Amino acid sequence: MNENEIREYALMKATFKWLLISMLWQGLELWFYGATRPSNEDTIIGFILWYYIMRCECMKRGVWWKRGGDNGKR
């Protein structure tokens, strides 16, 4: 697998994990409150969570996008 295929796989896996966590969160909200309510805070937290899941998946496979230079290696 080349780097792009690995990144694509990591993206799919991260999105799947994010969807599972989101569905679990909605289920708990439904159970405790009896209804789900859309909120901006949940959306923002969800995108931040997705970013960190994506970053973790890429870093596990060693394909995180470099910001330049030696990527922190000395």
C-alpha positions as CSV (number, residue, x, y, z in Angstrom):
1,M,0.0,0.0,0.0
2,N,1.3,3.4,-0.8
3,E,0.9,6.5,1.5
4,N,-2.3,7.8,-0.1
5,E,-4.0,4.4,0.2
6,I,-2.9,4.2,3.9
7,R,-4.3,7.7,4.5
8,E,-7.5,6.8,2.8
9,Y,-7.9,3.7,4.9
10,A,-7.1,5.7,8.1
11,L,-9.7,8.3,7.0
12,M,-12.4,5.6,6.6
13,K,-11.5,4.0,9.9
14,A,-11.5,7.3,11.7
15,T,-14.9,8.3,10.2
16,F,-16.4,5.0,11.2
17,K,-15.2,5.3,14.8
18,W,-16.5,8.9,14.9
19,L,-19.9,7.7,13.6
20,L,-20.0,5.0,16.3
21,I,-19.2,7.4,19.1
22,S,-21.7,9.9,17.7
23,M,-24.5,7.3,17.6
24,L,-23.6,6.1,21.1
25,W,-23.8,9.7,22.3
26,Q,-27.2,10.2,20.6
27,G,-28.5,7.0,22.1
28,L,-27.4,8.1,25.6
29,E,-29.1,11.5,25.1
30,L,-32.3,9.7,24.0
31,W,-32.2,7.4,27.0
32,F,-31.5,10.0,29.6
33,Y,-33.5,13.0,28.2
34,G,-36.1,11.2,26.1
35,A,-35.2,13.2,23.0
36,T,-32.2,14.3,21.1
37,R,-31.6,18.0,20.6
38,P,-29.2,19.4,18.0
39,S,-26.6,21.8,19.6
40,N,-23.7,23.7,18.3
41,E,-21.5,22.6,21.1
42,D,-22.0,18.9,20.2
43,T,-21.1,19.7,16.6
44,I,-17.9,21.5,17.5
45,I,-16.9,18.8,20.0
46,G,-17.7,16.2,17.3
47,F,-15.4,17.8,14.7
48,I,-12.6,18.2,17.2
49,L,-13.0,14.5,18.2
50,W,-13.0,13.5,14.6
51,Y,-9.7,15.4,14.0
52,Y,-8.0,13.7,16.9
53,I,-9.2,10.2,15.9
54,M,-8.0,10.9,12.3
55,R,-4.6,12.1,13.6
56,C,-4.2,9.0,15.8
57,E,-5.1,6.6,13.0
58,C,-2.6,8.3,10.7
59,M,0.1,8.5,13.3
60,K,-0.3,4.7,14.1
61,R,0.4,4.0,10.4
62,G,3.2,6.6,10.2
63,V,1.6,8.7,7.5
64,W,0.6,12.0,9.3
65,W,0.9,15.0,7.0
66,K,4.2,16.8,7.6
67,R,4.4,20.5,8.2
68,G,7.8,20.8,6.6
69,G,11.4,20.2,7.3
70,D,12.3,17.2,9.2
71,N,8.9,16.8,10.9
72,G,10.5,17.2,14.4
73,K,13.2,14.6,14.0
74,R,16.7,15.4,14.9
